[in-house]
């Protein structure tokens, strides 16, 4: 009798000590109350180990649910060439895809696996940009390796599986690049995660350095007396340099600025092809972070948004030969007033290449991000640009 009491007291003490460090122990009582969620990672290929690690992480931090490999499974894990995503059909059930697109960009594999399990366990995306938050997902830097839920995230999962919170709203599809829960714009974007050396602030618009003394932007933007090159902060950093002249493209909404002197920042290459439908891209600019003209002031720090090229048919009035139709993730994210002329970039061999300059909405709506956006296709006019600037960098 005394030994059983001592054993029970020791177990309680151990659980309290581990809880203080962020871990939770499943006692006999809690283990019997825990719901088992079986997952099938047999088709996850080389990522199976990452999902097993992620399951162990979650099991060490929550007490009301256990992730266990086995069949019949309520969670199926697959692999494809797209973005990681979770299709949640109910609390503790659905499908997960480990997408190579995020892995190829350098995102941490076990963090992705743990994040996607978080959706299955009832957690939405929270685009805080913080590495410490597991559900911040891709809004945190690529260098982030944290695969552990915060205490708040773990507590919410425990509450959901205890039935103390409503679980009716957890269903849906969550994609690694979706930014609907972070802010409202570049609309729906996040503060720049890199100090892009080729980013240019052009007094109310955005541009891109394509040669040491040449900038590309939108034709409809005014021509300023000077621009700031090499800083994501529009009021400090980088180099302020004069503008000597402007050259408009004869057909589309693209303009070139010649600078009065060369700068030392590395320009963004223009590739020979902008990319096929589905190509992952990023847009960057100092446009409004709310979707209606006059709704606020432009941010001091440039915002970025991960998006993709979509079919030309989705953009009204597009010049398919010389323009790009670009997706508005979640139906409420995209370029806005002030982003005009700003870069649309894609990674090629690990290097950001500029493929587009922000032009206009693709649905003729004055409210930003309600439809795809149209960008001038710089790759399609590369030879014209090459002639105007006296030869692009090799």
N, C-alpha and C positions, 0 to 999 in steps of 0.2 A: 504493500500500500504506500509506504513512505517512498520507495523507489519510483513508483509510478508518478507520485506527486513531484518528486525531484526531476524526473524526466520531462514532465509537462512544463514545469517552471523553466527548465533549461531550454526547451524548444521555444517558449514564448520569448525568453531573453535573446536567443539567437535571432529570431524573426525581427525583434525590435532593433537589434544592432545592425542587421542587414538593411532594414528599412531606412535607417539613418543615412546609409550610403547610397540609397536610390534603388536597392534591390528588394525584392519581396520573396518570402519563402511560402511555399504552399504547405500548410499544416494539414493534418489528416482531415480536419473539418473543411478547410478551404478547397482541398483537392477533390473531395467528394462533391463539392458544389460547383466545381469548374466544368464548363462545357468544353467538350473536345471538338475541335475543328480539324478535319482531315484534309490534307492537301496532297495533290499528285504532281510531283515535279519530274516525272519520268521523261517528259518531253521538253525539259528545260535545258538539255544538253550540258555544256560546260558550266552553266550557271546554277546547276542543281545544288552544288555545295554552298553557293551564296544564299540560296533560299533556306537551306538547312541551318546555316549560321543565323540568318535573320529570324527564323522560328525560335531558335534557342535564345536569342536576345529578347524577343517578346515574352517567352515563357519565364524568363528570369525577372521580368518587370511587372507582370500582371498576374492576378490570382484567380480571376473568374473565367478564364478561357485558356485552353492549351492548343497550340498548333502542333499537329502530329502528322508525319508522313504516313500515308496509307490509303487504302480503298475499301469501300466506295468513298470517293472524296467529294467534298462540297466545293473545293477550290482546285481548279485546274490551271497549271502554269505552262505557258508556251513561249516560244521565241520567234521573232520575226525581224525584218530590217527597219521597222518604223521606230516610233518613240515608245518608251515603256508606258504602260497604261493598265488600269484595272477596271474591269466591267463588273460592278457590284450588283448582284441580284437580290441580296438580302444580307442581314447581319451574319457574317461568317460564311458567306457563299458568293461565288462568282468566278471570274477568270482573270488571270494576270498574264500580260505579255512582257517579257524582258526584251526591249527593243535595242537593236544594235546601234541605232542612231545616237543615243545618249552615251553608250559605252565608247563608241568611236570618238566622241567629243571629250572623253576623259572622265566622265562622271563615275563615281565609286560604285562598284557592282553591288556590294552588300548593302550600302546605303539605299540604292534603288530598290533592292529586294525588300528591305525592311519597310521602306516608305510605301511600297505597293501593298504589302501585308497590312499596313496601317489603314488603307482604304477598306480592305476586306473586313477589318475589325471595327469599321464605322467612322473613321476619321476623314474629314474633307481636306482639300489642299488649303494651306495657310501660307501665302506667299510673303513671309516676313523678311526674306533675304538672309536670315540668320542660320549659320551652320549648326547651332545648338538645337534648332527646331527640326525634328525629323520631317515633319509635314511641310516644311518650307520648300522641299523638293528642289527643282531646278533654279529657283530664285536665289539659292545660296551659291557661292562660287563653285566652279568645277573642282577646285582643290579640296573641297569639304569631304571628309571621310567619315563623319559621324553617322553611325547606323543605329543609335540608341534613341528611343522616345524620351521626351522630357517627362517629369513627374506629372505635369498637367495632362499630357497626352495619354500616359498610362492610366491615370485616374479616370479619364473619360471612358476609355475602353472598359475598365472594370465596372463603371457605372452602367454602361450600355448593356453589358452581359449580365449584370445583376438585375436588369429590368427597371432601374431607377431613373433612366432617361429614355425618352421616346426614340425608337430606332427606325421609324417609318421613313425618315428623310435620307437614309444612308445610300439608297440605291442610285445608280447612275454610272456613267463612264468618266473616269478621271485620267487625264493624259499628263505625262511628265512636264510638258511645256505649257500647259494651260495656266493663265495668269489672272483668271477672273477674280480671285479673292485677294489680289494684291493691288491696292490703289484702285483707280478707275481708268488710266491711260499712260504711253508715248502718244494713248489711253490704254490701261491694263498692263502697263509695263513695270519695270523696276529701275532703280537708279543704276547707272552704268557700273558694271562689274569689272571693267578694265579701263585703263587710261589710253584710249585709242589715239595713237599719235597722228593719224590722218583726219581726225574729226575737226570740223571748222565751224565756228559760230559766225554767222553773216548778218548780224543785226536784224533779228526778227525771223530769220530763216536758218537753215542748217546746210552745210556743204561738206565736201570731201576733197582732201588733198590728193591729186592724182599725179602730180609731178612737183618738183621742189618749188616751182613758181606758178603752178596752175591749180585751180579749184573748180570742181563741178557742182552745180546747184540747179535750181529750177528757173526757167525763163521768167515765170511770173513774179519771182522775188526781185526786189529793188537791188540796185548796184550800190553797195556802201563804199565809203571812202577807205575803210580798213576792215580787216577780219581778224579773228583770234584763231590761231592754229595750234593744235597739239594739246588741248586741255578739255576735259569733260565739264569743267566749270566755265560758264560763259562770262564770268566777271573777273576771273583771275587765272594765273598759270599760263603755260604755253607762250606763244609769241604773237604780238599784235603787229601786223604788217599791212602796208597800204595796198590798194587795188588800183592798177593802172588802166585797165580796160576790160570790157566785157564782150563776149562773142555769143550770139544766140544761134541755136540750132534752127535750121530753116523749117523743120517739120514738127518736132515734138517739144514738149515743155522742159527743155534742157538749156542751160547757160554755162559758159565757162568764164571764170575770172582769171585774168593774168595778174599776178602779184608784182608789186614794185621791186621786190627783191626776193631771192630764194631763201627758203627756210631749211633747217637741218633735219626736220622730222621725216620719217620714212613714209612715202606715199602709199596709198592702197592700189594694188594692181587691178587692172580691168581684164578679166578673162575673155577668151574668144567666144564663150557661150555662157549665157546667164543660168542655164539649167533647165531640166525638164519639169513638168508638173509633179509636185510632191517634193521638190528639192527644199531642204531646210534652209531657212535664211534668218537674218536678224535685221531689224530696223532700229535706227538710233536717231535721237533728235531732242531739241529743247521745246517741243510743242506742248500745248496744254495737256494737263493730266486729268481733265474733265471734258466731256464730249461736246459742249456747246460754246460757240464763240462768245467771249466775254464772261465765261463762268469762273474764271480765276486768272492768276498770273502764271507766266511760264516758269518752270522750275529752274533753279540756279544750276543744278547738276543735270546733265543729259540723262534721258531715260532710254532704255532698250527694251525690245520685245522680240521674242523668238516666234517666228511664224513660218510660212512656207508659200511656194508658188502654187497657184491653183489654175484651173482651166480658164482661158480667155473668155469663155462664154459666161462666166460669172460676173464679169465687169461690163457695165453698160458704156457704150461709146469708146471702147478701147481700140487703139491702132495696133492690131495684133502683130504687125511686122516689127514695130519699134517700141512696144510697151509691154509691161509685165503686170499681170493680175495677181495680187498678193492677199492671202487669207486674213480674215479678222477672227483670231482664235476666240472661241466661246460665243461668237456673235456680238462681242462688245469690246474688242481690243484692236487697236490699230493706230495709224498715224492721225494727227490732228493739226489744228492751226499752230504754226510755228515749226512744224516738222518739215515743211515744204523744202524740197531740194536735198533733204537729208539722205544718208546712205542706206541702201539695202545691201547687205553683205552676205557672203556665204564662205564657209571654210573650204579651201582647196589645199590638200597636203599640209593641213595645220595652220594655214595662213589665211587671214581675212582678205577676201577679194571683193571689190565693190562692183555690183551688177546693176544697181538701179538708183535713181534719184526720185524722191517723193514728188508726185505731181498732184493728184486729186482723188476724191472719193470715186469708187467704182459703181455707186448706186444713185448718184445725183442727189444725195441726202446731205443737208447742211449739218446734221448731227453726226459727229465723228463715230467711226467704228461700227456703224450699223450695217455695213457691208464691206466687201473687200475693197482694197485701195489700188490705184493705178500708179505705176512707177515707170519713168523713162528707162528703157532697156539700153544701158550703156554699152553692153557687149555688141548689140546690133549696130551701133554707130561708132564702134571703136576706131575704124579707119578714118572717119571724119575727125574724131577727137585727136587722133595721132597726127593728122595733117595740121590742125589748128595750133597744137602746142609744140610743133617742131620735133615730134618723136616722143612717144611714151617710154618710160623706163623699161629696160629689158626684163 
